[in-house]
């Protein structure tokens, strides 16, 4: 009986030690070791991009974005993009991109495209739906930033007069 109590105490102490060191490691990664990566990830998560085009209808914007992001099935280790398209009742589109591999999805993003006022052009927003974090720090913020830049470039290429603005999420 005394051996069981002794083992229970040892297990409890190991568990408490792991909780303390894990919390310290997480805070150290956020504020010391990976401060830049953490800050960039927070900025990407906390801002959405709204856009409007004067001449490009939703279908043209959808096609331009879909052509600009190379798609592949997720590999075991290789991280790739997958796209899920949904047609909206207002004749717009939702493009949901998933970046990851077969083990884990690193982030999911969405582009919502709606018809513009007066029947010409389109408008919408670009947002991050969810992102994987390790020790409180977003994984792959550079890939997310590159994806966002590629999407805005595609919209700008289909309508040179497209306007963009960042808003808090």
NURO-117584 format. One record per atom (N, C-alpha, C, O): atom name; x, y, z; residue number from 1. Coordinates in nm, 3 decimals, padded with zeros to 5 digits. Example, Ala and Ser with C-alpha at 12.3 -4.5 7.8 and 13.67 -1.06 7.14 Angstrom:
N_01.319_-00.569_00.780_1
CA_01.230_-00.450_00.780_1
C_01.320_-00.330_00.780_1
O_01.424_-00.332_00.846_1
N_01.285_-00.225_00.708_2
CA_01.367_-00.106_00.714_2
C_01.290_00.003_00.787_2
O_01.341_00.114_00.804_2
This chain:
N_00.082_-00.119_00.000_1
CA_00.000_00.000_00.000_1
C_00.087_00.126_00.000_1
O_00.057_00.224_-00.068_1
N_00.195_00.121_00.077_2
CA_00.285_00.236_00.083_2
C_00.354_00.260_-00.050_2
O_00.383_00.374_-00.087_2
N_00.379_00.152_-00.123_3
CA_00.443_00.164_-00.255_3
C_00.347_00.234_-00.352_3
O_00.392_00.316_-00.432_3
N_00.220_00.203_-00.347_4
CA_00.122_00.268_-00.434_4
C_00.111_00.417_-00.405_4
O_00.103_00.499_-00.497_4
N_00.111_00.451_-00.279_5
CA_00.106_00.593_-00.242_5
C_00.231_00.663_-00.291_5
O_00.225_00.774_-00.344_5
N_00.347_00.598_-00.274_6
CA_00.474_00.656_-00.319_6
C_00.471_00.676_-00.471_6
O_00.513_00.781_-00.518_6
N_00.422_00.578_-00.548_7
CA_00.412_00.590_-00.693_7
C_00.315_00.701_-00.733_7
O_00.342_00.775_-00.828_7
N_00.204_00.712_-00.664_8
CA_00.108_00.818_-00.693_8
C_00.169_00.955_-00.671_8
O_00.146_01.046_-00.750_8
N_00.246_00.970_-00.564_9
CA_00.312_01.098_-00.536_9
C_00.415_01.129_-00.644_9
O_00.424_01.243_-00.689_9
N_00.491_01.031_-00.686_10
CA_00.593_01.051_-00.791_10
C_00.524_01.091_-00.922_10
O_00.569_01.184_-00.989_10
N_00.418_01.022_-00.958_11
CA_00.346_01.055_-01.082_11
C_00.288_01.196_-01.075_11
O_00.296_01.270_-01.173_11
N_00.232_01.234_-00.963_12
CA_00.178_01.369_-00.946_12
C_00.287_01.473_-00.958_12
O_00.267_01.576_-01.023_12
N_00.403_01.449_-00.897_13
CA_00.515_01.544_-00.906_13
C_00.566_01.557_-01.049_13
O_00.597_01.668_-01.093_13
N_00.576_01.447_-01.121_14
CA_00.620_01.452_-01.260_14
C_00.519_01.531_-01.344_14
O_00.558_01.612_-01.428_14
N_00.390_01.507_-01.322_15
CA_00.286_01.578_-01.396_15
C_00.293_01.729_-01.369_15
O_00.285_01.809_-01.462_15
N_00.307_01.767_-01.242_16
CA_00.318_01.909_-01.204_16
C_00.442_01.970_-01.266_16
O_00.437_02.083_-01.316_16
N_00.553_01.899_-01.265_17
CA_00.678_01.950_-01.323_17
C_00.661_01.973_-01.473_17
O_00.705_02.076_-01.525_17
N_00.597_01.880_-01.543_18
CA_00.574_01.896_-01.686_18
C_00.482_02.014_-01.715_18
O_00.505_02.086_-01.813_18
N_00.382_02.037_-01.634_19
CA_00.292_02.151_-01.653_19
C_00.368_02.282_-01.634_19
O_00.349_02.376_-01.712_19
N_00.451_02.290_-01.534_20
CA_00.526_02.414_-01.507_20
C_00.626_02.441_-01.619_20
O_00.631_02.552_-01.671_20
N_00.706_02.340_-01.657_21
CA_00.807_02.362_-01.760_21
C_00.743_02.386_-01.897_21
O_00.797_02.462_-01.977_21
N_00.629_02.321_-01.925_22
CA_00.560_02.346_-02.051_22
C_00.509_02.488_-02.060_22
O_00.520_02.551_-02.166_22
N_00.455_02.541_-01.953_23
CA_00.408_02.680_-01.950_23
C_00.521_02.779_-01.965_23
O_00.509_02.879_-02.035_23
N_00.632_02.749_-01.899_24
CA_00.750_02.837_-01.911_24
C_00.803_02.834_-02.053_24
O_00.837_02.939_-02.109_24
N_00.811_02.715_-02.114_25
CA_00.861_02.703_-02.252_25
C_00.769_02.778_-02.349_25
O_00.817_02.845_-02.440_25
N_00.639_02.767_-02.329_26
CA_00.545_02.837_-02.416_26
C_00.564_02.988_-02.408_26
O_00.569_03.056_-02.511_26
N_00.574_03.040_-02.288_27
CA_00.593_03.185_-02.271_27
C_00.729_03.229_-02.326_27
O_00.740_03.337_-02.384_27
N_00.831_03.146_-02.307_28
CA_00.963_03.181_-02.359_28
C_00.961_03.184_-02.511_28
O_01.023_03.272_-02.572_28
N_00.891_03.091_-02.574_29
CA_00.881_03.093_-02.719_29
C_00.808_03.217_-02.768_29
O_00.850_03.279_-02.866_29
N_00.700_03.253_-02.702_30
CA_00.623_03.371_-02.743_30
C_00.701_03.501_-02.728_30
O_00.692_03.589_-02.814_30
N_00.777_03.514_-02.619_31
CA_00.834_03.643_-02.586_31
C_00.985_03.654_-02.604_31
O_01.039_03.764_-02.601_31
N_01.055_03.541_-02.622_32
CA_01.200_03.548_-02.635_32
C_01.248_03.481_-02.763_32
O_01.300_03.547_-02.852_32
N_01.231_03.348_-02.771_33
CA_01.293_03.271_-02.877_33
C_01.227_03.289_-03.013_33
O_01.297_03.296_-03.114_33
N_01.096_03.296_-03.019_34
CA_01.025_03.308_-03.146_34
C_00.935_03.431_-03.146_34
O_00.823_03.427_-03.197_34
N_00.985_03.539_-03.091_35
CA_00.905_03.660_-03.078_35
C_00.858_03.713_-03.213_35
O_00.741_03.749_-03.228_35
N_00.948_03.718_-03.312_36
CA_00.911_03.769_-03.444_36
C_00.806_03.684_-03.512_36
O_00.710_03.735_-03.570_36
N_00.823_03.552_-03.504_37
CA_00.727_03.459_-03.565_37
C_00.591_03.469_-03.495_37
O_00.487_03.464_-03.560_37
N_00.595_03.483_-03.362_38
CA_00.469_03.497_-03.287_38
C_00.397_03.627_-03.325_38
O_00.276_03.628_-03.346_38
N_00.473_03.735_-03.334_39
CA_00.412_03.865_-03.369_39
C_00.352_03.861_-03.510_39
O_00.242_03.911_-03.531_39
N_00.424_03.803_-03.604_40
CA_00.374_03.794_-03.741_40
C_00.248_03.709_-03.747_40
O_00.152_03.744_-03.816_40
N_00.246_03.598_-03.676_41
CA_00.128_03.512_-03.671_41
C_00.009_03.583_-03.611_41
O_-00.103_03.571_-03.661_41
N_00.031_03.658_-03.503_42
CA_-00.078_03.733_-03.440_42
C_-00.135_03.838_-03.535_42
O_-00.256_03.855_-03.543_42
N_-00.047_03.908_-03.606_43
CA_-00.093_04.010_-03.701_43
C_-00.177_03.948_-03.812_43
O_-00.280_04.004_-03.850_43
N_-00.133_03.834_-03.864_44
CA_-00.208_03.767_-03.970_44
C_-00.344_03.717_-03.920_44
O_-00.444_03.727_-03.992_44
N_-00.347_03.665_-03.799_45
CA_-00.473_03.615_-03.743_45
C_-00.571_03.727_-03.710_45
O_-00.692_03.709_-03.718_45
N_-00.519_03.842_-03.673_46
CA_-00.604_03.951_-03.623_46
C_-00.645_04.053_-03.727_46
O_-00.707_04.153_-03.693_46
N_-00.610_04.030_-03.854_47
CA_-00.652_04.123_-03.959_47
C_-00.715_04.047_-04.075_47
O_-00.667_03.942_-04.116_47
N_-00.822_04.101_-04.126_48
CA_-00.886_04.053_-04.248_48
C_-00.862_04.156_-04.356_48
O_-00.838_04.273_-04.327_48
N_-00.868_04.113_-04.479_49
CA_-00.855_04.206_-04.592_49
C_-00.988_04.211_-04.665_49
O_-01.039_04.108_-04.709_49
N_-01.043_04.330_-04.677_50
CA_-01.163_04.351_-04.757_50
C_-01.120_04.404_-04.893_50
O_-01.024_04.480_-04.904_50
N_-01.192_04.363_-04.996_51
CA_-01.158_04.409_-05.131_51
C_-01.283_04.441_-05.209_51
O_-01.392_04.393_-05.178_51
N_-01.266_04.523_-05.311_52
CA_-01.374_04.551_-05.405_52
C_-01.313_04.572_-05.543_52
O_-01.207_04.633_-05.557_52
N_-01.382_04.522_-05.643_53
CA_-01.340_04.542_-05.781_53
C_-01.450_04.617_-05.853_53
O_-01.568_04.603_-05.820_53
N_-01.412_04.696_-05.951_54
CA_-01.512_04.774_-06.025_54
C_-01.558_04.701_-06.151_54
O_-01.671_04.721_-06.196_54
N_-01.471_04.617_-06.208_55
CA_-01.503_04.559_-06.338_55
C_-01.505_04.407_-06.338_55
O_-01.561_04.348_-06.430_55
N_-01.448_04.342_-06.239_56
CA_-01.437_04.196_-06.239_56
C_-01.554_04.132_-06.164_56
O_-01.570_04.157_-06.044_56
N_-01.634_04.050_-06.232_57
CA_-01.744_03.981_-06.162_57
C_-01.690_03.870_-06.072_57
O_-01.573_03.832_-06.085_57
N_-01.772_03.818_-05.984_58
CA_-01.726_03.715_-05.890_58
C_-01.663_03.592_-05.956_58
O_-01.565_03.537_-05.906_58
N_-01.720_03.548_-06.070_59
CA_-01.664_03.430_-06.137_59
C_-01.522_03.455_-06.186_59
O_-01.437_03.367_-06.177_59
N_-01.495_03.575_-06.238_60
CA_-01.360_03.607_-06.285_60
C_-01.262_03.615_-06.168_60
O_-01.148_03.569_-06.180_60
N_-01.305_03.671_-06.057_61
CA_-01.219_03.679_-05.939_61
C_-01.191_03.538_-05.886_61
O_-01.077_03.505_-05.853_61
N_-01.295_03.456_-05.880_62
CA_-01.277_03.316_-05.835_62
C_-01.177_03.243_-05.923_62
O_-01.087_03.176_-05.872_62
N_-01.193_03.254_-06.054_63
CA_-01.103_03.185_-06.146_63
C_-00.959_03.233_-06.131_63
O_-00.866_03.153_-06.134_63
N_-00.940_03.364_-06.116_64
CA_-00.805_03.418_-06.102_64
C_-00.737_03.367_-05.975_64
O_-00.620_03.332_-05.976_64
N_-00.813_03.364_-05.865_65
CA_-00.756_03.315_-05.739_65
C_-00.725_03.166_-05.749_65
O_-00.618_03.122_-05.708_65
N_-00.819_03.088_-05.803_66
CA_-00.800_02.943_-05.812_66
C_-00.681_02.908_-05.900_66
O_-00.610_02.812_-05.871_66
N_-00.657_02.985_-06.006_67
CA_-00.540_02.960_-06.093_67
C_-00.409_02.997_-06.026_67
O_-00.304_02.943_-06.060_67
N_-00.413_03.089_-05.932_68
CA_-00.288_03.142_-05.875_68
C_-00.228_03.054_-05.764_68
O_-00.110_03.066_-05.735_68
N_-00.309_02.967_-05.703_69
CA_-00.262_02.882_-05.593_69
C_-00.250_02.739_-05.645_69
O_-00.352_02.678_-05.680_69
N_-00.127_02.683_-05.651_70
CA_-00.114_02.545_-05.697_70
C_-00.174_02.448_-05.595_70
O_-00.150_02.459_-05.475_70
N_-00.254_02.353_-05.645_71
CA_-00.322_02.258_-05.557_71
C_-00.268_02.117_-05.578_71
O_-00.239_02.076_-05.690_71
N_-00.255_02.044_-05.468_72
CA_-00.216_01.903_-05.471_72
C_-00.284_01.835_-05.354_72
O_-00.324_01.899_-05.257_72
N_-00.296_01.702_-05.366_73
CA_-00.343_01.626_-05.250_73
C_-00.236_01.632_-05.142_73
O_-00.116_01.635_-05.172_73
N_-00.279_01.634_-05.017_74
CA_-00.184_01.637_-04.906_74
C_-00.099_01.511_-04.909_74
O_-00.151_01.401_-04.928_74
N_00.031_01.527_-04.888_75
CA_00.121_01.414_-04.875_75
C_00.141_01.381_-04.728_75
O_00.090_01.450_-04.640_75
N_00.217_01.276_-04.703_76
CA_00.242_01.238_-04.564_76
C_00.324_01.346_-04.494_76
O_00.293_01.384_-04.381_76
N_00.429_01.395_-04.559_77
CA_00.513_01.499_-04.500_77
C_00.501_01.632_-04.574_77
O_00.506_01.739_-04.512_77
N_00.484_01.626_-04.705_78
CA_00.479_01.748_-04.787_78
C_00.352_01.826_-04.757_78
O_00.242_01.771_-04.758_78
N_00.368_01.954_-04.731_79
CA_00.253_02.041_-04.704_79
C_00.208_02.106_-04.834_79
O_00.288_02.161_-04.910_79
N_00.078_02.099_-04.859_80
CA_00.021_02.151_-04.983_80
C_-00.111_02.221_-04.954_80
O_-00.162_02.216_-04.842_80
N_-00.165_02.286_-05.057_81
CA_-00.295_02.352_-05.046_81
C_-00.403_02.263_-05.106_81
O_-00.382_02.196_-05.207_81
N_-00.519_02.262_-05.042_82
CA_-00.639_02.202_-05.098_82
C_-00.746_02.311_-05.100_82
O_-00.747_02.400_-05.015_82
N_-00.835_02.304_-05.198_83
CA_-00.939_02.406_-05.216_83
C_-01.077_02.342_-05.214_83
O_-01.099_02.238_-05.276_83
N_-01.169_02.405_-05.142_84
CA_-01.309_02.365_-05.141_84
C_-01.391_02.486_-05.184_84
O_-01.391_02.589_-05.116_84
N_-01.461_02.473_-05.297_85
CA_-01.543_02.582_-05.352_85
C_-01.689_02.562_-05.314_85
O_-01.740_02.450_-05.317_85
N_-01.755_02.671_-05.278_86
CA_-01.898_02.669_-05.249_86
C_-01.964_02.786_-05.319_86
O_-01.920_02.900_-05.305_86
N_-02.068_02.758_-05.396_87
CA_-02.143_02.865_-05.462_87
C_-02.247_02.919_-05.364_87
O_-02.320_02.842_-05.302_87
N_-02.252_03.050_-05.350_88
CA_-02.343_03.113_-05.255_88
C_-02.477_03.146_-05.322_88
O_-02.485_03.155_-05.445_88
N_-02.580_03.164_-05.242_89
CA_-02.713_03.194_-05.295_89
C_-02.720_03.333_-05.360_89
O_-02.809_03.359_-05.440_89
N_-02.627_03.421_-05.326_90
CA_-02.625_03.555_-05.387_90
C_-02.538_03.560_-05.513_90
O_-02.496_03.667_-05.556_90
N_-02.510_03.442_-05.572_91
CA_-02.425_03.428_-05.691_91
C_-02.279_03.461_-05.663_91
O_-02.203_03.491_-05.755_91
N_-02.241_03.456_-05.541_92
CA_-02.101_03.473_-05.504_92
C_-02.036_03.337_-05.479_92
O_-02.093_03.232_-05.510_92
N_-01.915_03.342_-05.424_93
CA_-01.837_03.219_-05.401_93
C_-01.768_03.224_-05.267_93
O_-01.734_03.332_-05.217_93
N_-01.747_03.107_-05.210_94
CA_-01.660_03.091_-05.093_94
C_-01.549_02.994_-05.133_94
O_-01.577_02.882_-05.177_94
N_-01.426_03.037_-05.117_95
CA_-01.311_02.953_-05.144_95
C_-01.243_02.926_-05.011_95
O_-01.191_03.018_-04.948_95
N_-01.242_02.802_-04.967_96
CA_-01.178_02.763_-04.842_96
C_-01.051_02.686_-04.876_96
O_-01.057_02.579_-04.935_96
N_-00.937_02.744_-04.838_97
CA_-00.808_02.679_-04.861_97
C_-00.760_02.616_-04.731_97
O_-00.771_02.675_-04.624_97
N_-00.708_02.494_-04.743_98
CA_-00.648_02.424_-04.630_98
C_-00.502_02.398_-04.665_98
O_-00.473_02.342_-04.770_98
N_-00.410_02.440_-04.577_99
CA_-00.268_02.416_-04.596_99
C_-00.222_02.316_-04.491_99
O_-00.242_02.338_-04.371_99
N_-00.162_02.209_-04.535_100
CA_-00.114_02.110_-04.440_100
C_-00.073_01.983_-04.510_100
O_-00.046_01.981_-04.630_100
N_-00.070_01.875_-04.432_101
CA_-00.039_01.743_-04.486_101
C_-00.137_01.643_-04.426_101
O_-00.234_01.683_-04.361_101
N_-00.112_01.514_-04.446_102
CA_-00.205_01.414_-04.394_102
C_-00.203_01.406_-04.242_102
O_-00.297_01.355_-04.182_102
N_-00.098_01.455_-04.181_103
CA_-00.086_01.449_-04.035_103
C_-00.164_01.562_-03.969_103
O_-00.234_01.539_-03.870_103
N_-00.155_01.683_-04.023_104
CA_-00.221_01.797_-03.959_104
C_-00.247_01.907_-04.061_104
O_-00.171_01.924_-04.157_104
N_-00.355_01.982_-04.039_105
CA_-00.381_02.104_-04.116_105
C_-00.315_02.219_-04.041_105
O_-00.343_02.241_-03.923_105
N_-00.227_02.293_-04.111_106
CA_-00.158_02.403_-04.045_106
C_-00.242_02.529_-04.038_106
O_-00.238_02.602_-03.939_106
N_-00.319_02.557_-04.144_107
CA_-00.413_02.668_-04.137_107
C_-00.523_02.650_-04.241_107
O_-00.505_02.584_-04.343_107
N_-00.637_02.712_-04.211_108
CA_-00.751_02.717_-04.303_108
C_-00.787_02.862_-04.323_108
O_-00.797_02.939_-04.228_108
N_-00.807_02.899_-04.449_109
CA_-00.839_03.037_-04.482_109
C_-00.964_03.038_-04.570_109
O_-01.003_02.936_-04.627_109
N_-01.024_03.154_-04.580_110
CA_-01.144_03.168_-04.663_110
C_-01.138_03.298_-04.742_110
O_-01.091_03.401_-04.693_110
N_-01.187_03.290_-04.865_111
CA_-01.208_03.408_-04.948_111
C_-01.356_03.407_-04.984_111
O_-01.405_03.312_-05.044_111
N_-01.426_03.512_-04.946_112
CA_-01.568_03.526_-04.979_112
C_-01.580_03.633_-05.087_112
O_-01.530_03.744_-05.071_112
N_-01.646_03.597_-05.196_113
CA_-01.662_03.688_-05.309_113
C_-01.812_03.706_-05.333_113
O_-01.884_03.608_-05.350_113
N_-01.858_03.830_-05.333_114
CA_-01.999_03.860_-05.358_114
C_-02.011_03.957_-05.475_114
O_-01.918_04.032_-05.503_114
N_-02.126_03.955_-05.544_115
CA_-02.144_04.050_-05.655_115
C_-02.143_04.194_-05.603_115
O_-02.190_04.222_-05.493_115
N_-02.090_04.283_-05.684_116
CA_-02.086_04.424_-05.646_116
C_-02.221_04.491_-05.662_116
O_-02.313_04.435_-05.722_116
N_-02.233_04.609_-05.609_117
CA_-02.357_04.687_-05.622_117
C_-02.378_04.727_-05.766_117
O_-02.283_04.765_-05.835_117
N_-02.498_04.720_-05.812_118
CA_-02.529_04.760_-05.949_118
C_-02.500_04.652_-06.051_118
O_-02.514_04.677_-06.171_118
N_-02.460_04.534_-06.008_119
CA_-02.439_04.423_-06.101_119
C_-02.302_04.418_-06.166_119
O_-02.273_04.323_-06.238_119
N_-02.217_04.516_-06.141_120
CA_-02.082_04.509_-06.198_120
C_-01.982_04.499_-06.083_120
O_-02.005_04.548_-05.972_120
N_-01.873_04.434_-06.114_121
CA_-01.769_04.422_-06.013_121
C_-01.805_04.321_-05.906_121
O_-01.903_04.248_-05.917_121
N_-01.724_04.319_-05.802_122
CA_-01.746_04.228_-05.691_122
C_-01.679_04.285_-05.566_122
O_-01.600_04.379_-05.573_122
N_-01.713_04.226_-05.455_123
CA_-01.650_04.265_-05.329_123
C_-01.637_04.141_-05.243_123
O_-01.695_04.037_-05.276_123
N_-01.563_04.151_-05.134_124
CA_-01.549_04.036_-05.047_124
C_-01.442_04.057_-04.943_124
O_-01.395_04.169_-04.922_124
N_-01.403_03.947_-04.879_125
CA_-01.299_03.956_-04.779_125
C_-01.214_03.829_-04.778_125
O_-01.256_03.723_-04.824_125
N_-01.095_03.844_-04.724_126
CA_-00.997_03.736_-04.711_126
C_-00.969_03.723_-04.562_126
O_-00.936_03.822_-04.496_126
N_-00.983_03.602_-04.507_127
CA_-00.967_03.585_-04.362_127
C_-00.903_03.450_-04.331_127
O_-00.905_03.358_-04.412_127
N_-00.846_03.441_-04.212_128
CA_-00.793_03.316_-04.159_128
C_-00.901_03.257_-04.069_128
O_-00.949_03.324_-03.978_128
N_-00.938_03.133_-04.095_129
CA_-01.041_03.068_-04.015_129
C_-00.981_03.005_-03.889_129
O_-01.035_03.019_-03.780_129
N_-00.869_02.935_-03.906_130
CA_-00.802_02.874_-03.793_130
C_-00.658_02.844_-03.830_130
O_-00.626_02.827_-03.948_130
N_-00.574_02.837_-03.730_131
CA_-00.432_02.808_-03.752_131
C_-00.378_02.723_-03.638_131
O_-00.415_02.741_-03.522_131
N_-00.291_02.631_-03.674_132
CA_-00.228_02.543_-03.576_132
C_-00.120_02.620_-03.502_132
O_-00.045_02.697_-03.561_132
N_-00.114_02.599_-03.372_133
CA_-00.013_02.664_-03.289_133
C_00.068_02.557_-03.216_133
O_00.015_02.454_-03.175_133
N_00.196_02.584_-03.201_134
CA_00.284_02.498_-03.123_134
C_00.346_02.585_-03.016_134
O_00.414_02.683_-03.047_134
N_00.325_02.551_-02.891_135
CA_00.371_02.631_-02.777_135
C_00.324_02.775_-02.788_135
O_00.396_02.868_-02.752_135
N_00.203_02.795_-02.837_136
CA_00.144_02.928_-02.845_136
C_00.188_03.009_-02.966_136
O_00.145_03.123_-02.981_136
N_00.274_02.953_-03.052_137
CA_00.325_03.025_-03.169_137
C_00.268_02.960_-03.294_137
O_00.274_02.838_-03.309_137
N_00.212_03.042_-03.384_138
CA_00.153_02.991_-03.507_138
C_00.259_02.920_-03.591_138
O_00.370_02.969_-03.607_138
N_00.221_02.803_-03.644_139
CA_00.312_02.734_-03.735_139
C_00.291_02.789_-03.876_139
O_00.178_02.813_-03.916_139
N_00.396_02.808_-03.949_140
CA_00.395_02.849_-04.090_140
C_00.333_02.985_-04.117_140
O_00.250_02.997_-04.207_140
N_00.371_03.091_-04.043_141
CA_00.317_03.223_-04.075_141
C_00.368_03.278_-04.208_141
O_00.299_03.356_-04.273_141
N_00.489_03.237_-04.249_142
CA_00.541_03.286_-04.377_142
C_00.459_03.233_-04.494_142
O_00.432_03.306_-04.589_142
N_00.419_03.107_-04.488_143
CA_00.337_03.049_-04.593_143
C_00.200_03.116_-04.596_143
O_00.143_03.138_-04.703_143
N_00.146_03.148_-04.479_144
CA_00.017_03.217_-04.473_144
C_00.029_03.357_-04.533_144
O_-00.058_03.399_-04.609_144
N_00.134_03.428_-04.501_145
CA_00.154_03.562_-04.557_145
C_00.172_03.555_-04.709_145
O_00.121_03.640_-04.782_145
N_00.244_03.455_-04.757_146
CA_00.264_03.438_-04.901_146
C_00.132_03.405_-04.969_146
O_00.104_03.456_-05.078_146
N_00.049_03.318_-04.906_147
CA_-00.082_03.286_-04.963_147
C_-00.167_03.412_-04.974_147
O_-00.228_03.437_-05.078_147
N_-00.169_03.492_-04.868_148
CA_-00.249_03.615_-04.869_148
C_-00.203_03.710_-04.978_148
O_-00.286_03.771_-05.047_148
N_-00.071_03.723_-04.996_149
CA_-00.017_03.811_-05.100_149
C_-00.052_03.759_-05.239_149
O_-00.084_03.837_-05.328_149
N_-00.047_03.627_-05.258_150
CA_-00.081_03.568_-05.387_150
C_-00.228_03.593_-05.421_150
O_-00.261_03.624_-05.536_150
N_-00.316_03.582_-05.323_151
CA_-00.459_03.606_-05.346_151
C_-00.484_03.753_-05.382_151
O_-00.557_03.781_-05.477_151
N_-00.424_03.845_-05.310_152
CA_-00.444_03.988_-05.342_152
C_-00.384_04.021_-05.479_152
O_-00.441_04.101_-05.553_152
N_-00.270_03.960_-05.514_153
CA_-00.211_03.983_-05.646_153
C_-00.304_03.931_-05.757_153
O_-00.317_03.994_-05.861_153
N_-00.367_03.815_-05.734_154
CA_-00.458_03.759_-05.833_154
C_-00.579_03.850_-05.854_154
O_-00.623_03.871_-05.967_154
N_-00.633_03.904_-05.745_155
CA_-00.747_03.996_-05.757_155
C_-00.703_04.122_-05.830_155
O_-00.776_04.172_-05.916_155
N_-00.585_04.174_-05.796_156
CA_-00.533_04.292_-05.864_156
C_-00.506_04.268_-06.012_156
O_-00.519_04.360_-06.093_156
N_-00.467_04.145_-06.048_157
CA_-00.439_04.115_-06.188_157
C_-00.567_04.108_-06.272_157
O_-00.565_04.144_-06.390_157
N_-00.676_04.064_-06.213_158
CA_-00.802_04.054_-06.287_158
C_-00.871_04.190_-06.296_158
O_-00.949_04.212_-06.389_158
N_-00.845_04.281_-06.203_159
CA_-00.900_04.416_-06.208_159
C_-00.797_04.511_-06.147_159
O_-00.779_04.515_-06.025_159
N_-00.730_04.586_-06.232_160
CA_-00.622_04.676_-06.186_160
C_-00.674_04.785_-06.094_160
O_-00.596_04.844_-06.019_160
N_-00.805_04.813_-06.097_161
CA_-00.859_04.918_-06.011_161
C_-00.913_04.862_-05.879_161
O_-00.984_04.932_-05.806_161
N_-00.880_04.738_-05.849_162
CA_-00.928_04.676_-05.724_162
C_-00.874_04.754_-05.604_162
O_-00.761_04.803_-05.605_162
N_-00.957_04.764_-05.502_163
CA_-00.918_04.834_-05.380_163
C_-00.916_04.735_-05.264_163
O_-01.001_04.647_-05.253_163
N_-00.815_04.753_-05.176_164
CA_-00.798_04.662_-05.062_164
C_-00.788_04.744_-04.933_164
O_-00.740_04.857_-04.934_164
N_-00.833_04.687_-04.826_165
CA_-00.820_04.750_-04.694_165
C_-00.814_04.645_-04.585_165
O_-00.886_04.546_-04.588_165
N_-00.727_04.670_-04.487_166
CA_-00.717_04.579_-04.373_166
C_-00.810_04.625_-04.262_166
O_-00.819_04.744_-04.233_166
N_-00.880_04.530_-04.200_167
CA_-00.968_04.560_-04.088_167
C_-00.942_04.457_-03.979_167
O_-00.904_04.344_-04.010_167
N_-00.960_04.494_-03.853_168
CA_-00.941_04.398_-03.746_168
C_-01.039_04.282_-03.757_168
O_-01.155_04.300_-03.794_168
N_-00.990_04.163_-03.723_169
CA_-01.076_04.043_-03.731_169
C_-01.177_04.042_-03.619_169
O_-01.257_03.948_-03.610_169
